[in-house]
Amino acid sequence: MSQVLDELLALLKLEAIEENLFRGRSQDLGFRQLFGGQVLGQALSAASQTVVPERHVHSMHGYFLRPGDASLPVVYTVTRVRDGGSFTTRSVSAIQKGQPIFTMMASFQGDEPGFEHQAKMPEVPGPESIPTDRELLRRNAHLIPERVREKFLCDKPIEIRPVTQVDPFNPKPIEPIRYVWFRADGQLPDDPQVHKYVLAYASDFNLIASALQPHGASFMQRNLQMASLDHALWFHTNVRVNDWLLYAIDSPWAGNSRGLARGHIFSRDGRLVASVAQEGLIRVRQDERGAAGRGSA
């Protein structure tokens, strides 16, 4: 297991303070504020620890309320909303400095038989011949602001190979569709829950950026403010993030300083393992005070 992946697993393994109350460490990825994927993965970890093992998460819906501070831990409070005959519902609040920064509802269900169908996996080149996103950034390292350069270029726990390659330093308008291969950069434990936590973490990468593509814009622009506003994730089956997964993303709409993005996540053999939706803030500033990366809403 790589050191950075080991660090991610440590982030997702929360400290139980008392019943229904957990604490997680934070990591700075260079955005100044907490990466949304960290909060998603930790909130799911907190909720799952209050549910019987026979029930598995099938959906989670969250709102990002305030920017998180990457230098501080996050406290997660879990409310046991319902333990029904078929479904279990949990509410989670993520708190820093006495204020909620994120709130989430998650639903869990046991295995049941029923109708089955799924969307077809897009036909795209395999990941082996595609360079990683870090390789693409390193070719233009001199263009990355110095204060975030090291964070952008350092090893990451998720290996990302973009089929749709967008030059963040000189973007051109293209249709709002992108395909990305990704996997954990190392072997994860066999625990299916851990794979879902890591998938929740990884699902926040690349998503809202698709809404920039028709406009020839990039998150590297100093006058662009971006932030995740909400995030929905549906788990359709067990998933192994050790193996390559294809993230098929599109943005059907943008307006009023917001953008909407949708994603389908497929296993290498074509199974639809998860679906994602997110709305994000995309605000063009009238001055140059903004900085590369995400800002608060």
C-alpha positions in Angstrom: 0.0 0.0 0.0 1.3 3.5 -0.9 2.0 6.0 1.9 -0.6 8.4 0.5 -3.3 5.7 0.3 -2.4 4.7 3.8 -2.9 8.3 4.9 -6.3 8.4 3.2 -7.4 5.2 5.0 -6.3 6.8 8.3 -8.5 9.9 7.5 -11.5 7.6 6.8 -11.0 5.7 10.1 -12.7 7.9 12.5 -12.2 8.2 16.3 -15.3 7.2 18.2 -15.7 9.9 20.9 -19.0 8.5 22.3 -22.1 6.9 21.0 -23.1 8.6 17.6 -20.2 11.0 17.9 -17.0 10.7 15.9 -13.9 12.8 15.0 -11.9 12.8 11.8 -8.5 14.3 10.9 -8.2 16.7 7.9 -5.9 16.9 4.9 -5.0 19.9 2.8 -4.9 19.1 -0.9 -3.9 22.6 -1.9 -7.4 24.1 -2.0 -6.9 26.0 1.3 -10.3 24.6 2.4 -11.3 21.0 3.0 -11.7 18.8 -0.1 -15.4 17.9 -0.3 -14.5 14.2 -1.0 -12.9 14.0 2.4 -16.1 15.1 4.1 -18.2 12.8 2.0 -16.1 9.7 2.8 -15.8 10.6 6.5 -19.6 11.3 6.9 -20.4 7.9 5.2 -17.9 6.2 7.6 -19.6 7.8 10.6 -23.1 6.8 9.5 -22.0 3.2 8.6 -20.6 2.6 12.1 -24.1 3.0 13.5 -25.8 0.5 11.1 -25.9 -3.3 11.4 -23.4 -5.0 8.9 -26.2 -6.8 7.0 -27.4 -3.4 5.6 -25.3 -1.6 3.0 -25.5 2.1 2.0 -27.4 2.5 -1.3 -27.7 6.3 -1.3 -26.3 9.5 0.3 -27.4 13.1 -0.3 -25.4 15.9 1.2 -25.2 19.7 1.3 -22.0 21.7 1.8 -23.0 24.6 4.1 -19.7 26.3 4.9 -16.1 26.0 3.8 -14.1 23.6 6.0 -10.8 24.4 7.5 -8.1 21.9 6.4 -6.0 22.6 9.4 -8.7 21.4 11.9 -10.3 18.1 12.7 -14.0 17.5 11.9 -16.6 16.2 14.4 -19.4 14.1 13.0 -22.7 13.7 14.8 -25.0 10.9 13.7 -28.8 10.8 14.2 -30.5 7.4 14.0 -33.5 8.6 12.1 -35.1 5.2 11.4 -34.4 1.5 11.7 -37.2 0.0 9.6 -38.0 -3.5 8.4 -36.1 -3.0 5.2 -34.3 0.3 5.3 -32.1 2.2 7.8 -31.8 6.0 7.6 -29.1 8.1 9.2 -28.5 11.9 9.3 -25.0 13.2 9.7 -23.7 16.7 10.5 -20.1 17.6 10.1 -19.0 20.3 12.5 -16.0 22.7 12.8 -15.7 25.6 15.2 -19.1 24.9 16.6 -20.8 25.3 13.2 -22.1 22.7 10.7 -20.1 22.7 7.5 -21.9 19.7 5.9 -25.1 17.8 6.4 -26.0 14.4 4.9 -28.8 11.8 4.8 -27.9 8.2 4.0 -30.0 5.2 3.5 -29.0 1.5 4.0 -30.7 -1.7 2.8 -30.1 -5.4 2.9 -29.8 -7.6 -0.2 -33.1 -8.3 -2.0 -34.1 -9.9 -5.3 -35.8 -7.7 -8.0 -35.8 -6.4 -11.5 -32.4 -5.5 -13.0 -31.2 -3.3 -15.8 -28.5 -0.7 -16.3 -27.0 1.9 -18.7 -24.5 0.7 -21.2 -20.8 1.5 -20.5 -19.4 4.0 -23.1 -16.7 2.7 -25.4 -13.5 4.5 -24.6 -9.7 3.6 -24.8 -8.5 1.6 -21.8 -6.4 3.2 -19.1 -3.1 1.6 -19.8 -2.2 3.9 -22.7 -3.4 7.1 -21.0 -1.1 9.4 -18.9 -2.1 10.3 -15.4 -3.4 13.7 -14.5 -0.2 14.4 -12.5 1.9 13.6 -15.6 0.0 16.2 -17.5 0.3 18.8 -14.8 4.1 18.1 -14.4 4.7 19.0 -18.0 3.5 22.5 -17.2 4.6 22.7 -13.6 6.0 26.2 -14.1 2.5 27.5 -14.9 1.1 26.3 -11.5 1.1 29.0 -8.8 4.1 28.4 -6.6 2.2 28.4 -3.3 0.1 25.4 -4.5 2.5 23.7 -6.9 3.8 21.1 -4.5 0.3 20.1 -3.4 -0.9 19.8 -7.0 2.1 17.7 -8.1 2.6 15.4 -5.1 1.5 11.8 -5.0 -2.3 11.2 -4.5 -4.2 8.3 -3.1 -6.3 8.1 -6.3 -4.7 7.4 -9.6 -6.6 9.4 -12.3 -6.2 8.9 -16.1 -8.4 11.3 -18.0 -9.6 10.0 -21.4 -10.9 13.5 -22.1 -7.8 15.6 -21.7 -8.5 19.3 -21.0 -5.5 21.7 -20.8 -6.2 23.6 -17.6 -3.7 26.3 -18.6 -5.1 26.9 -22.1 -8.6 25.4 -22.2 -10.7 25.4 -25.4 -14.5 25.2 -25.6 -15.6 21.6 -25.9 -18.8 19.7 -25.2 -19.5 19.2 -21.5 -18.7 15.4 -21.5 -15.6 13.8 -20.0 -14.4 10.3 -19.3 -11.9 9.5 -16.6 -10.4 6.2 -15.5 -9.5 6.0 -11.8 -8.5 3.6 -9.1 -6.9 3.5 -5.6 -3.1 3.9 -5.9 -2.4 0.7 -4.1 -4.3 -2.2 -2.5 -7.3 -1.5 -0.2 -8.5 -3.9 2.6 -11.1 -6.4 1.6 -13.8 -4.7 3.7 -16.6 -3.6 1.2 -17.4 -0.6 3.4 -13.9 0.8 3.0 -14.2 0.6 -0.8 -17.4 2.6 -0.6 -15.8 5.3 1.6 -13.0 5.6 -0.9 -15.4 5.8 -3.8 -17.3 8.6 -2.1 -14.0 10.4 -1.6 -13.0 9.9 -5.3 -16.4 10.8 -6.7 -15.8 14.5 -6.0 -12.9 14.7 -8.4 -13.5 15.9 -12.0 -17.2 16.2 -11.6 -18.2 19.9 -11.6 -15.2 20.7 -13.9 -17.3 19.3 -16.8 -19.6 22.4 -16.5 -16.6 24.6 -17.4 -15.8 22.8 -20.7 -18.3 24.6 -23.0 -17.0 27.9 -21.8 -13.3 27.3 -22.4 -12.7 27.9 -18.6 -10.5 26.2 -16.1 -10.3 25.9 -12.3 -6.8 27.4 -12.7 -8.2 30.8 -13.6 -7.6 33.4 -10.8 -11.0 35.1 -11.4 -13.0 31.9 -11.1 -14.6 30.9 -7.7 -15.8 27.3 -7.5 -17.3 25.3 -4.6 -19.4 22.2 -4.3 -22.9 23.0 -3.1 -24.4 19.5 -2.8 -23.6 15.9 -3.7 -25.7 12.8 -4.3 -24.3 9.3 -4.7 -26.1 6.1 -5.3 -24.4 2.8 -4.8 -25.8 0.1 -7.1 -23.7 -2.9 -6.1 -20.5 -3.6 -4.3 -17.4 -2.0 -5.8 -13.7 -2.6 -5.7 -11.7 0.6 -6.0 -8.5 -1.5 -6.3 -9.6 -2.1 -9.9 -10.0 0.5 -12.7 -13.3 2.3 -12.8 -14.6 4.5 -15.6 -16.2 7.8 -14.5 -18.5 9.0 -17.4 -19.5 12.6 -16.6 -21.6 15.2 -18.3 -23.0 18.6 -17.5 -26.6 19.2 -18.8 -26.9 22.8 -17.5 -25.2 25.8 -16.1 -26.6 29.2 -15.2 -27.0 31.8 -12.4 -23.4 31.1 -11.3 -24.1 27.4 -10.8 -23.5 24.3 -12.8 -25.0 20.8 -12.7 -22.9 17.6 -13.3 -23.9 14.0 -13.5 -21.7 10.9 -13.4 -22.0 7.1 -14.0 -19.2 4.9 -12.6 -18.6 1.6 -14.3 -16.4 -1.3 -13.4 -13.8 -2.5 -16.0 -16.2 -5.3 -17.1 -19.1 -2.9 -17.8 -21.1 -3.1 -14.6 -22.7 0.2 -13.4 -21.6 0.3 -9.8 -22.6 3.9 -8.8 -24.3 7.1 -10.1 -23.5 10.7 -9.0 -25.0 14.1 -9.2 -23.6 17.5 -8.0 -24.4 21.1 -8.3 -21.6 23.6 -7.8 -20.9 27.3 -7.5 -19.2 28.7 -10.6 -18.8 32.4 -10.1 -16.7 34.7 -12.3 -15.1 37.4 -10.2 -14.8 40.9 -11.5 -11.3 41.3 -10.0 -8.1 39.3 -9.6 -8.3 38.6 -5.9 -9.4 35.0 -6.4 -6.8 32.2 -6.4 -6.5 28.9 -8.2 -8.7 26.2 -6.7 -12.0 26.2 -4.9 -13.4 29.0 -2.8 -16.3 29.3 -0.3 -19.8 30.0 -1.4 
